[in-house]
């Protein structure tokens, strides 16, 4: 998976939508559900989409269409790729037409969709930097009926890591942990069985890849950050997080910086669920 395409601004998107080959738009609004306040309603991305979306955008459900059911392979394992391809074709995705993905602004869910499409062979996918809040045009409540696309997923083995591959990469290259530092150090663990990190992994919270406005730092700043972490010298770079969502955001940030990276989709939710796998704690990789 190369790094030819990564992000797009709202201004650029508006220009492209008015062009001869407008991109397919995918709306992937989603939020991670932690402990909810008593009586607080769950986030409903489809309802948010129905209330208003960028004209022409098709809603894609992260939990139902970009992942499969939680289990031994983590909270957000890969979906069945044949079903994923069918979802993308229904959304109008074709190999010869660019795709732009957006969410509610955090860009984690959009990054997961971006990674899925790039990893399975689509040559031109970008994430709307800043998500829907960055869009200054009108919104629509009309649900489009796009012509069927022709996209057929063809996974790239180089862009994907399983648990054993992540462990090996932590020794032979650079494995970045995109979670918050306190989870990496094992001080707190709000979701998974145990806190800590994969031995050899380097802490690199994905929240540090964006500015105060939530948009990605300039490419040069991201490149400096990843250089300091050793990504420019490493023979291979991999990323993991809690369940393969925020880690996709870090892979996207690396792409903006010009650094290709693989994603360990199972991430800590898979690793920590297996008592036989080693766990490191504290601020040091080992």
C-alpha positions in Angstrom: 0.0 0.0 0.0 1.6 3.2 -1.1 1.0 6.7 0.3 -0.1 8.5 -2.9 -3.4 9.7 -1.4 -4.3 10.6 2.2 -6.3 13.7 3.0 -8.3 16.5 1.3 -9.5 19.8 2.5 -13.2 20.9 2.3 -12.2 23.5 -0.4 -10.5 20.9 -2.5 -13.5 18.5 -2.1 -16.0 21.2 -3.2 -13.8 21.8 -6.3 -13.5 18.0 -7.1 -17.3 17.5 -6.7 -17.9 20.0 -9.4 -15.4 18.4 -11.7 -15.7 15.9 -14.5 -14.9 12.8 -12.3 -16.4 13.7 -8.9 -15.4 11.4 -6.0 -17.7 8.9 -4.4 -18.5 10.2 -1.0 -18.8 7.9 2.1 -20.2 9.1 5.4 -18.8 7.0 8.2 -19.9 8.9 11.3 -19.3 6.8 14.4 -18.2 7.2 18.0 -16.5 4.8 20.4 -19.0 3.9 23.2 -17.2 3.9 26.5 -19.1 3.9 29.8 -22.3 5.9 29.1 -23.8 8.3 31.6 -27.1 6.9 33.0 -29.8 7.4 30.5 -27.5 8.9 27.8 -28.6 7.7 24.4 -26.1 5.8 22.3 -24.6 7.6 19.3 -26.4 6.8 16.1 -24.4 7.5 13.0 -27.2 6.6 10.7 -29.6 9.1 12.4 -26.9 11.8 12.2 -26.6 11.0 8.5 -30.3 11.2 8.0 -30.4 14.6 9.7 -27.9 16.1 7.2 -25.0 15.0 5.1 -22.8 16.2 2.3 -25.0 15.9 -0.9 -24.4 12.6 -2.6 -22.8 10.9 0.4 -23.6 7.3 1.1 -23.7 6.2 4.8 -21.4 3.3 5.7 -21.8 1.7 9.2 -18.4 1.0 10.7 -19.6 -1.6 13.2 -21.7 -3.5 10.6 -19.8 -3.0 7.4 -16.1 -2.1 8.1 -15.7 -4.7 10.9 -17.1 -8.1 11.9 -18.5 -9.2 15.2 -16.2 -8.9 18.3 -14.4 -12.0 19.3 -11.1 -13.6 19.7 -9.6 -11.4 17.0 -10.6 -8.2 18.9 -13.4 -5.7 19.2 -13.2 -4.5 15.5 -11.8 -7.4 13.5 -11.8 -7.4 9.7 -15.1 -7.9 7.9 -15.7 -10.6 5.4 -13.9 -9.1 2.4 -16.5 -10.4 -0.1 -19.2 -8.6 1.9 -17.1 -5.5 2.2 -16.7 -5.4 -1.5 -20.4 -5.8 -2.0 -21.0 -2.8 0.4 -18.5 -0.7 -1.5 -20.0 -1.5 -4.9 -23.5 -0.7 -3.6 -22.1 2.7 -2.5 -20.9 3.3 -6.1 -17.2 2.6 -5.5 -15.2 1.8 -8.6 -11.5 1.4 -9.2 -11.4 4.3 -11.7 -13.2 6.8 -9.6 -11.8 8.6 -6.5 -13.3 8.2 -3.1 -13.5 10.7 -0.2 -14.5 9.5 3.3 -15.6 11.7 6.2 -17.0 11.3 9.7 -18.0 13.7 12.5 -14.6 15.3 12.7 -12.4 13.0 14.7 -11.4 11.1 11.5 -10.8 7.8 13.3 -13.8 6.1 11.6 -13.0 7.8 8.3 -9.4 6.6 8.6 -10.6 3.0 9.1 -12.6 3.2 5.9 -9.6 4.8 4.1 -7.3 2.0 5.3 -9.8 -0.7 4.3 -10.1 0.7 0.8 -6.4 1.4 0.4 -5.3 -2.0 1.8 -7.7 -3.8 -0.5 -6.4 -2.1 -3.6 -8.3 1.1 -4.3 -5.8 3.6 -5.8 -7.3 6.9 -4.8 -8.9 7.4 -1.4 -8.7 10.5 0.8 -10.1 11.5 4.2 -11.8 14.9 4.6 -9.5 16.7 7.0 -11.7 18.0 9.9 -14.6 15.9 8.9 -18.1 17.2 8.4 -17.6 20.3 10.6 -15.1 21.5 8.0 -17.7 21.5 5.2 -19.1 24.9 4.5 -21.5 23.9 1.8 -25.1 22.9 2.1 -26.2 19.6 3.7 -28.8 17.3 2.3 -31.3 14.8 3.7 -31.8 13.1 0.4 -30.5 9.5 0.3 -28.7 8.9 -3.0 -29.1 5.8 -5.2 -25.7 5.6 -6.8 -25.0 3.3 -9.8 -23.3 0.1 -8.8 -19.5 0.3 -8.7 -17.0 -2.3 -9.8 -14.6 -2.4 -6.9 -13.3 -5.8 -6.0 -11.1 -6.0 -2.9 -7.6 -7.4 -3.5 -5.7 -7.2 -0.1 -2.1 -6.2 0.1 -0.3 -8.5 2.5 2.3 -5.8 3.3 -0.3 -3.5 4.8 -1.7 -5.9 7.4 -0.3 -7.3 10.7 -1.6 -10.2 12.8 -0.5 -10.7 16.4 2.6 -12.7 15.5 3.5 -10.2 12.8 3.1 -7.3 15.3 5.4 -9.1 17.8 8.0 -9.7 15.1 7.9 -6.1 13.8 8.4 -4.8 17.3 11.8 -6.5 17.2 12.8 -6.0 13.6 11.3 -2.6 12.8 9.2 0.0 14.6 5.8 -0.8 16.1 3.9 2.3 17.3 1.2 2.2 19.9 -1.4 4.8 19.1 -3.3 4.7 22.4 -3.1 7.2 25.2 0.1 7.1 27.1 -1.5 6.0 30.3 -2.9 3.0 28.6 0.4 2.2 27.0 2.1 2.4 30.5 -0.5 0.2 32.0 -1.7 2.8 34.5 -5.3 2.6 33.4 -7.3 0.3 31.2 -10.9 1.2 30.7 -11.8 -1.4 28.1 -9.6 -4.4 27.8 -8.6 -7.2 30.2 -5.3 -5.7 31.2 -3.2 -2.6 30.7 0.3 -2.3 29.2 1.7 -2.7 25.7 3.3 -5.1 23.3 6.9 -5.6 24.3 9.1 -3.5 22.1 6.3 -1.1 21.0 6.9 2.6 21.1 4.3 5.0 22.6 2.9 7.4 19.9 -0.6 8.7 20.8 -2.6 9.4 17.7 -4.0 12.5 19.4 -0.6 14.1 18.9 -0.9 14.0 15.1 -3.6 16.7 15.1 -3.7 20.4 16.1 -6.1 22.1 18.5 -8.7 22.2 15.7 -8.6 18.5 15.3 -7.1 18.7 11.8 -3.9 17.0 10.9 -0.6 18.8 11.5 1.2 19.9 8.4 3.1 17.1 6.6 6.5 18.5 7.6 5.6 18.6 11.3 4.2 15.0 11.1 7.4 13.9 9.4 9.5 15.5 12.1 7.4 13.8 14.8 7.7 10.4 13.2 11.4 10.9 12.5 11.9 11.5 16.2 10.2 8.2 16.9 12.5 6.4 14.5 10.0 5.8 11.6 12.1 7.3 8.9 15.1 4.9 9.6 13.1 1.8 10.4 13.0 -0.9 7.7 9.2 -1.4 8.4 6.6 0.5 10.4 3.5 -0.9 12.0 0.8 0.6 14.2 -1.7 -0.8 16.7 -4.2 0.8 19.1 -7.1 -0.6 21.1 -9.1 -2.2 18.3 -7.8 -1.1 15.0 -9.7 2.2 14.7 -7.5 5.0 16.1 -4.5 3.0 14.8 -5.8 3.5 11.3 -5.8 7.3 12.0 -2.1 6.9 12.9 -1.4 5.0 9.7 -3.2 7.9 7.9 -1.0 10.5 9.7 2.1 8.5 8.6 0.8 8.5 5.0 0.5 12.3 5.2 4.2 12.3 6.3 5.1 10.1 3.4 5.8 6.9 5.5 4.0 3.7 4.6 2.9 1.6 7.6 1.0 -1.6 8.3 -2.0 -1.9 10.7 -2.4 -4.5 13.4 -6.2 -4.7 13.2 -6.7 -6.9 16.2 -4.6 -4.5 18.3 -4.6 -4.5 22.1 -8.1 -5.9 22.3 -6.9 -9.1 20.7 -3.4 -9.2 22.2 -4.5 -8.6 25.8 -7.3 -11.2 25.6 -4.7 -14.0 25.2 -3.0 -14.7 28.6 -0.1 -16.4 26.8 1.1 -13.2 25.1 3.6 -11.1 27.0 2.7 -7.7 28.4 5.1 -4.8 29.1 4.3 -1.9 31.5 5.8 1.4 32.2 7.2 4.1 29.8 9.9 2.1 28.1 9.2 -0.2 25.1 10.7 -3.3 26.7 
